[in-house]
């Protein structure tokens, strides 16, 4: 599949894909609506194929990269799914401890893009754990469509407990300094905000990428510093930002927020055409610097 950019698509197609990817449209409805905007010589299926993730594009750090060590890691989540598996990645350096970062996936389980994000963090000096909330159902199934269906079948409150348990596990891990941050994308961005509310004494730094905001009455509970990334064209998520920003300011929560111009929800995910290289690189540079500032390096 030749790589396409967001500019290769009608913005209506990108918006419809966002609705489909987040379960607001069925595959059938998505296909029908795409067909209605397809131009001469371009079929609906061609548009869908072009929008489908290609995880070969997302690998920036190979699983066997000599700079890092990775392993399948299992931890207990007694209030959630029981036993949860994930990817644990760290620098290869022995005899030292590392600041820890929890990596929280989108609404489709631990796919190769999220696993690569964990490895990227390891190359920058962090102990990174990327749990798979689909573990109780057998784990990420290999396709996002199936992963999305599986994740939708889990109870949201139990999944949140899985990530709370993961953060607590990182805090006490023998290779961790005890300083814990969290980064998440889409669904995972919303979870970062929830963790900042639910376990304020564990999460010291949070980076939600285009994540839903917490309840405003919960904002006073936040102790973590937040670095918040939004996409200008992501009207659905951005609608909640003004009220969230006001609550953060009123409660003197340390935060920075950036709205990246001309980009779509999912702009950091380099497996789809919504990826924007310039915005993604800048947001990631800011993210790594933020974690080093608040967690150490």
N, C-alpha and C positions, 0 to 999 in steps of 0.2 A: 504494500500500500504506500503510495507516494504521500509524503507529509504535506498537509495543508495547514494554512493559517486561518485565524478567525476572519480575516479580510476576504477569504475565498468564499465565504458563505453570506447569504442574506441574514441580517441580524435576527429576523423572525425565526429562522431555522435554529439559530443558537439559543434563542429564548425557549423555543419548543423543546429543544434537547434538554435544557435545564429543567423544564417541567417533567419530562420523561425520566430523567436521571434521579429526580427526587420523588418519584412515585405519584405525581399529580396527573400524569397521563399514562394510559395503558400503551403497550407496544402498538396495538391496533390503531388507537386514536392518534398516537404520534405519527405513524406511517400515513394515515389519511390526511392529517394536517400538513405534513411535509409535502405530500403529493399535490396539495392545493397551491403551494407556492413554488413548486419545481418549475424551472424554465425549460424552454425548448432544448432538447438534446441532453438534459440532465434529469435522470430518473430519481424518484424518491429513494429507491434503494441505494443509489450512488451517493446521495446526500447522507443517508444513515451510515453507510459504510465509512464515509469520510469523517464522520463525527465519532465513530466508535474508537475507544482507547486502543492504542498500540503500545504495549509495554516494552517493546524493544527500544522505543525512543526514550524511555524514562530511566534507563540504567546509566547513571553517572559514576557509580562506584560498584565494581563487580563484587559478587559474593566472596570471591577468593582474593580480594585486594590484599596485598602484602602489608598494608599499613594497619589493618584492623583484624580483630577476631570476632566471629559471629557464632551464635549457637541458638538452637531452639530452647526456649526457656518456659517453664511451667510454674505457675504460682496458684495459691489458693484464693478463691473469691467466695467465701461462705454465704454472703448475702446476695451474691449474683449467680453466675453460672456454674459455680463449683470449682472445677479445674480449668484454668485458662492458659492457653499456650500463646507464645509470641516469639518475636525475634529479638534477641539481645545482642547488641553490637557495642564494641569498645575499642579504644586504641590498643595496639599490640604491646605497648610498653608494660612491663611487669613490675610488680613491687610498688605500685602506687594506687591511689584512689582517684576517682574522677567525679566531677559534678554530673548529675544525672538529669536526663530529659525523657519524659514520657511522650511518645509519638502516637497520636490518636487518629485513626483512619476515618474515611468518609462513611457513607451509608451502605457499604458493600463489602466490608471485611478487609482483612490484611492483604491487599493486592500488591503486585510487584512495585508499584510506584511508592507506596507507603514504606515498604521494606527498604527501598533505596534511600528514602529520606532518613531512616534510622542509620543506615551505613554512612551517609553523608555527615551526620552528626558525629559519628565515631571518628571520622577522619579529622574533625575539628576539635577532638579532645574530650568528648563527652561519652558517658555510659548511657546508651539509648535503648529503651525498651518500647517495642511496637507490639502491643497485644492484638490478638485476633478475637473480637467479640463473637465470632461465629464458631469458636472452639466447641461449645456445647452441642453444636449441630454438625460437627465434623470438620469445621474449619473452612477457610476460603475455598470455594469450589472450582476456581480456575477461570470463571467468567464473571464479569460484573453484573450481568443480567441475573444470573442465578444467585450471586452474592447479595444483590439488592433484595431479592425475594426472601432469602434466608434471614437477613438482618431485620426485615420488616416483621418477621414472625416472632422475634424475641421481645420480651417486655422491656421498654425503655428504662424503667427504674432499676431493673436487674443489670442491664448493660452498664448503666452509670456506676453501679456498685463494683462492676468488674474493673473499671478504670480507677475508681477510688482505691481499690485493693492494689492495683498496679503501682500507683503513686506511693502508697505506703510501703510496698515491697521494695521499691527503688530507694526509698529513704533509709531503709535498714540493710540494704544489700552490702555485703562485705567489700565490694569494690566501689561503693558510693561514698562521697564525702558527706552525705546527708543533706546536701542542698539539691532541691528538686525543682525542675521547671517542666512545663508542658507545652507542646505545640500540637495543634490539630487543624484539620481542613474540613470545611463544610460542616457536616454533622460533628466532626471532631473539634471544629472551632467552637461550636456551641458547648461541647463537653468541657473544653478548657475553661470557659466562663463558669460552668457549673462547679468544676473542681475548685476554682478560686473562691467560690461561695461556700462549698460544703466542707472543704478541708484547708482552711486558710493557714493553719499552722504547718502544713506540709508543702503546699505549692508556694514557692517564693517568686516565681516569674512565669507569666503565661503569655503565649502568643497564639491568639485565635486568628486563623485565616478565614475570612468571610463566614464567620460563625454567628448563629443566633444569639441574641443578647439574653442575659439572665433577667429574672423579675426585678423590677426597680427597687422593690422593698428589701431585696437581698444584697444590694450593692454595698451597704454599710459593713457587711461581714468581710469584704475583700481586704486582704492584707498584701497580696502579691502585687508586684509591679506588672503592668500589662502593656504589651506592644500589639496593637490591633491593626490588622490589614483588611482593607475593603477594596472591592472593584467598582469603578465608577458606574458600569452598566448593570450592576447587580441590584436592581431597585427593590427586590423582595427583601433582601437582608438589610440593605442600607436604610430602609424605612424605620428601623428600630434604633438607629444610631443617635439621632439628636437627643432623644430622651435619655438614652444610656450615657451619652457624653455629659449631659447636665447632671445626672446622678453621680457620676464619677467625680466631677468637679466639686459638687456640693459636699461630698464625703471625703474630699482630699485624697482620693486613690491615685497613686502615682501611675500615670499612663501616657502613652504616645499613640497617636492614630494616624494612619496614612490611607488616603484614597487614591488608588492608582488610576490615572486618567485613561479613558478609552478602552478599558479591558473588561472582560467578563468574569463572572463567578467561575472559580476553578482555574484562574490564570496561572497558578503555580504548578498545576498538574501537567507535566511535560509529556503525557501520553495522548493528549487530545488537541484538536485545533484551537481550543480555548486558551491554550498555553500562550503566554506572552513573554518572550525571552527577557526583554529588558526589565519589565516589571518584576518577573519572577526572580531574576538575579539580584535586583536591588532589594526586594523584600527579604530574600534569604541572607544577604550580607547584613542587613539590619537585624535579622533574627539571631544570627550567630553572635554578632557583637553585643546584642542585648543579653543573651544568655551568659556570655563571658563577663559582662559587667555585673550581673546580679547573682550569678552562681559561682563565679571564679573560673579559672582555666588551668 
